[in-house]
Amino acid sequence: AEHYAEKLTLTGIASQFYISPYYLSRLFKEAHGITIVEYILNVRLSHAVRLLFETDLSATEIASKTGFNNSNYFFKKFKEKYGVTPMQYRNEQL
């Protein structure tokens, strides 16, 4: 969770623990009930929501600051989770 804004890969994370990506994925899902990719996405989106409220940054800037390399992917995943675009979310919550 502390490194959510960095480029994270399952292989890279697994190598930190000297285990295979498959084994890490299985252990994580057993422990948390979601995949590690879903967890990272949820952490990134939660931080994006915080930045929407605490800053005047654009949605594209927020995407970049929260670890999304592709702003279109950020917009898509944000809308899937919250039902609106990031800017609509910001405007509705004010």
Backbone torsions as a table, in degrees:
resi	resn	phi	psi	omega
1	ALA	NA	-30.5	-179.3
2	GLU	-70.7	-23.5	-174.5
3	HIS	-108.6	23.2	-173.8
4	TYR	-57.3	-29.7	-176.3
5	ALA	-83.4	-8.4	-179.6
6	GLU	-84.8	164.4	174.4
7	LYS	-73.3	113.9	-177.3
8	LEU	-115.4	135.2	174.1
9	THR	-129.3	152.4	178.3
10	LEU	-59.2	-41.4	178.7
11	THR	-62.9	-44.1	179.7
12	GLY	-63.9	-42.2	179.0
13	ILE	-66.5	-44.5	-179.3
14	ALA	-60.8	-38.0	-179.1
15	SER	-65.2	-27.7	177.0
16	GLN	-65.0	-26.5	-178.6
17	PHE	-106.6	3.7	179.2
18	TYR	57.9	41.1	175.9
19	ILE	-131.9	167.2	-179.4
20	SER	-76.1	151.8	176.5
21	PRO	-57.1	-39.8	179.5
22	TYR	-61.0	-45.9	-178.4
23	TYR	-65.3	-42.7	177.4
24	LEU	-59.9	-45.5	-179.4
25	SER	-59.8	-45.0	179.8
26	ARG	-65.0	-45.6	179.3
27	LEU	-62.0	-43.5	-178.2
28	PHE	-63.4	-44.7	-179.1
29	LYS	-65.2	-39.4	177.7
30	GLU	-63.3	-39.8	-176.6
31	ALA	-77.4	-35.0	-171.0
32	HIS	-116.6	-11.7	178.1
33	GLY	80.5	-0.9	175.4
34	ILE	-136.6	163.1	179.0
35	THR	-75.8	162.4	178.8
36	ILE	-64.7	-32.9	177.8
37	VAL	-66.3	-43.0	176.9
38	GLU	-62.9	-40.3	179.5
39	TYR	-61.6	-48.3	-179.9
40	ILE	-61.0	-43.2	178.7
41	LEU	-60.7	-44.6	179.4
42	ASN	-63.1	-41.2	178.2
43	VAL	-63.4	-45.6	-179.8
44	ARG	-62.2	-43.5	-179.9
45	LEU	-67.2	-37.0	176.9
46	SER	-62.8	-42.1	177.7
47	HIS	-68.4	-34.2	176.9
48	ALA	-63.4	-42.0	177.7
49	VAL	-61.0	-43.7	178.8
50	ARG	-59.5	-44.1	179.8
51	LEU	-67.5	-31.7	176.5
52	LEU	-61.1	-36.6	-178.8
53	PHE	-85.3	-34.2	-172.1
54	GLU	-93.6	-10.7	-176.9
55	THR	-135.1	172.0	173.1
56	ASP	-105.7	18.5	-178.9
57	LEU	-63.2	148.5	174.9
58	SER	-70.9	162.8	178.8
59	ALA	-61.5	-35.8	178.6
60	THR	-65.9	-40.6	177.8
61	GLU	-66.3	-40.2	178.2
62	ILE	-64.0	-41.5	177.6
63	ALA	-56.2	-46.6	-178.6
64	SER	-65.2	-42.7	-177.5
65	LYS	-70.9	-19.2	-178.9
66	THR	-104.9	14.2	171.8
67	GLY	94.3	5.8	176.8
68	PHE	-87.6	118.3	179.3
69	ASN	-77.3	-19.4	-176.8
70	ASN	-126.2	115.1	-177.1
71	SER	-66.3	-31.2	177.3
72	ASN	-63.6	-38.5	176.6
73	TYR	-64.8	-41.8	177.1
74	PHE	-58.5	-50.1	-178.8
75	PHE	-59.3	-42.4	-179.2
76	LYS	-62.9	-49.6	-177.4
77	LYS	-69.1	-35.4	177.8
78	PHE	-63.0	-46.5	-178.6
79	LYS	-66.0	-36.7	177.1
80	GLU	-61.3	-41.1	-176.3
81	LYS	-79.5	-42.1	-172.0
82	TYR	-107.6	-8.5	176.2
83	GLY	82.4	-3.1	179.2
84	VAL	-143.1	167.3	176.4
85	THR	-72.9	163.6	178.5
86	PRO	-56.0	-42.9	-177.7
87	MET	-71.6	-34.8	174.7
88	GLN	-64.3	-39.7	178.3
89	TYR	-61.4	-46.3	179.7
90	ARG	-60.3	-47.0	-177.1
91	ASN	-67.6	-36.5	179.9
92	GLU	-71.2	-29.6	-175.5
93	GLN	-86.6	-12.9	-178.1
94	LEU	-78.1	NA	NA
